[in-house]
């Protein structure tokens, strides 16, 4: 069995995040954390992704259905937060998030 290299996963994530941002204007940021961000990536690793979405209304456990992780070459653990939830999340301070997509402030006006 072949497992994708880190660069392949990052390339796919960037493309996915850009496409998602074009389709969904509420998306403010997309990033990754965990083993891929911290250097522990290896065979069998999943991809930990965080999305910050403006005006999210769905319960936390249902949000993933709104943003299918199709086209990514490995299993994905997808966490979706509103900006306020993200600011108030104590655990985020321990996550070394690397952002791959950020909607520009000008695009929001």
C-alpha positions as CSV (number, residue, x, y, z in Angstrom):
1,X,0.0,0.0,0.0
2,X,1.2,3.5,-0.9
3,X,0.7,6.4,1.4
4,X,0.9,10.0,-0.1
5,X,3.9,12.2,0.7
6,X,3.4,15.3,2.8
7,X,3.8,17.6,-0.3
8,X,1.1,15.7,-2.2
9,X,-1.3,16.1,0.8
10,X,-0.5,19.8,1.2
11,X,-1.0,20.4,-2.5
12,X,-4.4,18.7,-2.5
13,X,-5.4,20.5,0.7
14,X,-4.6,23.9,-0.8
15,X,-6.6,23.2,-4.0
16,X,-9.5,21.9,-1.9
17,X,-9.4,24.9,0.4
18,X,-9.3,27.4,-2.5
19,X,-12.2,25.7,-4.3
20,X,-14.2,25.6,-1.1
21,X,-13.5,29.3,-0.5
22,X,-14.7,30.1,-4.0
23,X,-18.0,28.1,-3.5
24,X,-18.7,29.2,0.0
25,X,-18.2,32.9,0.8
26,X,-18.8,32.3,4.6
27,X,-15.5,30.5,4.8
28,X,-12.9,32.8,6.4
29,X,-9.9,30.5,7.0
30,X,-8.8,26.9,6.3
31,X,-5.8,25.4,8.1
32,X,-4.2,22.2,9.2
33,X,-2.6,21.1,12.5
34,X,-1.5,17.9,14.1
35,X,1.2,15.6,12.7
36,X,1.3,17.2,9.3
37,X,2.0,20.6,10.8
38,X,4.3,19.4,13.6
39,X,6.6,17.1,11.6
40,X,5.2,13.7,12.7
41,X,3.6,12.9,9.4
42,X,3.9,9.3,8.3
43,X,2.3,6.2,6.9
44,X,-1.3,6.0,8.2
45,X,-1.5,9.6,9.3
46,X,-4.8,11.4,8.9
47,X,-5.2,15.1,8.0
48,X,-6.4,17.4,10.8
49,X,-8.2,20.4,9.2
50,X,-9.9,23.4,10.9
51,X,-12.3,25.7,9.0
52,X,-13.5,29.1,10.3
53,X,-16.9,29.8,9.0
54,X,-18.9,33.0,9.4
55,X,-22.6,32.6,10.3
56,X,-22.4,28.9,11.1
57,X,-25.8,27.7,12.4
58,X,-25.6,24.0,12.4
59,X,-24.8,22.0,15.6
60,X,-21.1,21.3,15.8
61,X,-21.5,17.6,15.1
62,X,-23.5,18.2,11.9
63,X,-21.2,20.9,10.3
64,X,-18.9,18.4,8.6
65,X,-21.7,17.4,6.2
66,X,-21.7,20.9,4.8
67,X,-18.1,20.7,3.7
68,X,-17.3,17.3,2.3
69,X,-13.6,16.5,2.2
70,X,-13.7,15.0,-1.3
71,X,-10.5,14.9,-3.3
72,X,-8.2,14.7,-0.4
73,X,-5.8,11.7,-0.5
74,X,-6.0,10.7,3.1
75,X,-8.7,10.4,5.8
76,X,-9.6,13.9,7.2
77,X,-10.5,14.9,10.8
78,X,-12.5,18.1,10.0
79,X,-13.3,20.7,12.7
80,X,-15.6,23.6,11.9
81,X,-15.9,26.7,14.1
82,X,-17.5,30.1,14.0
83,X,-15.0,33.0,14.5
84,X,-16.3,33.5,18.0
85,X,-16.1,29.8,18.9
86,X,-12.5,29.8,17.6
87,X,-11.5,32.8,19.6
88,X,-12.9,31.2,22.8
89,X,-11.5,27.7,22.2
90,X,-8.8,27.1,24.9
91,X,-7.3,24.1,23.0
92,X,-6.4,26.2,19.9
93,X,-3.5,27.7,21.8
94,X,-1.8,24.3,21.8
95,X,-2.5,23.6,18.1
96,X,0.1,24.8,15.7
97,X,-2.3,25.7,12.9
98,X,-0.8,26.5,9.5
99,X,-3.3,28.4,7.4
100,X,-3.6,27.5,3.7
101,X,-6.6,29.7,2.8
102,X,-7.6,33.1,4.2
103,X,-10.4,35.2,2.7
104,X,-9.1,38.7,2.2
105,X,-10.8,41.5,4.1
106,X,-11.5,43.4,0.9
107,X,-13.4,40.4,-0.5
108,X,-15.7,40.5,2.5
109,X,-16.7,44.2,2.0
